[in-house]
Amino acid sequence: MVFIIHPEKILMSDTIRLMVVDVSSGKYLERAKEYAEGMPFELVLAENEDEESLKAVAPQAEAIICYKALLPGSVIESASSLKFI
């Protein structure tokens, strides 16, 4: 499933705090960083992909994107501002 963000429909004051779960996947993370440039995203990155590291930053995220990394339910539960996965 592919979701397309239309930056022209987002007010410039709106910043989406996007948590990237796949922080150990070099190519995926780099592509996410490149994509976020010029877009209304503030990336939220954990130090590692382990559950505790993800839970530590999850409360900051409004959206979560993951590719191959595991996303435990406890991380989702700790993301109190989450609106989209």
C-alpha positions in Angstrom: 0.0 0.0 0.0 1.4 3.4 -0.9 0.3 6.7 0.6 1.1 10.0 -1.1 1.6 13.2 0.9 0.7 16.3 -1.1 2.9 19.0 0.5 0.9 21.8 -1.2 -2.1 20.7 0.9 -0.3 20.9 4.2 0.1 24.3 5.8 3.8 25.2 6.3 3.1 25.6 10.0 2.1 21.9 10.2 5.0 19.6 10.9 4.5 15.9 11.1 6.7 14.2 13.6 7.5 11.0 11.7 9.2 8.1 13.5 11.3 5.9 11.2 11.6 2.4 12.9 14.2 1.0 10.5 17.2 3.0 11.9 19.6 0.1 11.3 18.8 -0.2 7.6 21.3 2.2 6.1 19.7 2.6 2.6 16.1 2.8 3.9 17.0 5.4 6.6 19.1 7.5 4.1 16.2 7.4 1.6 13.8 8.5 4.4 16.1 11.4 5.3 16.4 12.5 1.7 12.6 12.3 1.2 12.0 14.3 4.3 14.1 17.2 3.0 11.8 20.0 1.9 8.8 18.1 3.2 6.9 19.0 6.4 8.4 16.2 8.4 10.5 16.2 11.5 12.1 12.8 11.8 12.0 11.0 15.1 14.8 8.4 15.3 15.6 5.9 18.0 19.3 4.9 18.7 18.5 1.3 17.9 15.6 -0.9 16.7 15.2 -2.6 20.1 11.9 -2.3 21.9 13.2 0.0 24.7 14.9 2.4 22.3 11.7 2.6 20.2 9.5 3.1 23.2 11.7 5.9 24.4 11.1 8.1 21.3 7.6 6.8 20.4 5.7 9.4 22.5 7.2 12.1 20.3 5.8 10.6 17.1 2.6 11.5 15.3 3.2 9.0 12.5 5.3 5.8 12.3 6.8 4.3 9.2 8.5 0.9 9.1 9.8 -1.3 6.3 11.3 -4.5 7.6 11.9 -3.7 11.3 9.6 -5.1 13.9 7.1 -2.7 15.5 6.0 -4.2 18.8 2.6 -3.4 20.2 4.1 -1.9 23.3 5.8 0.8 21.1 2.5 1.6 19.5 0.8 1.8 22.9 3.5 4.2 24.2 3.0 6.6 21.2 0.4 8.8 22.8 0.4 11.3 20.0 0.2 8.7 17.2 -2.3 9.4 14.4 -1.0 7.2 11.6 1.1 4.1 11.0 
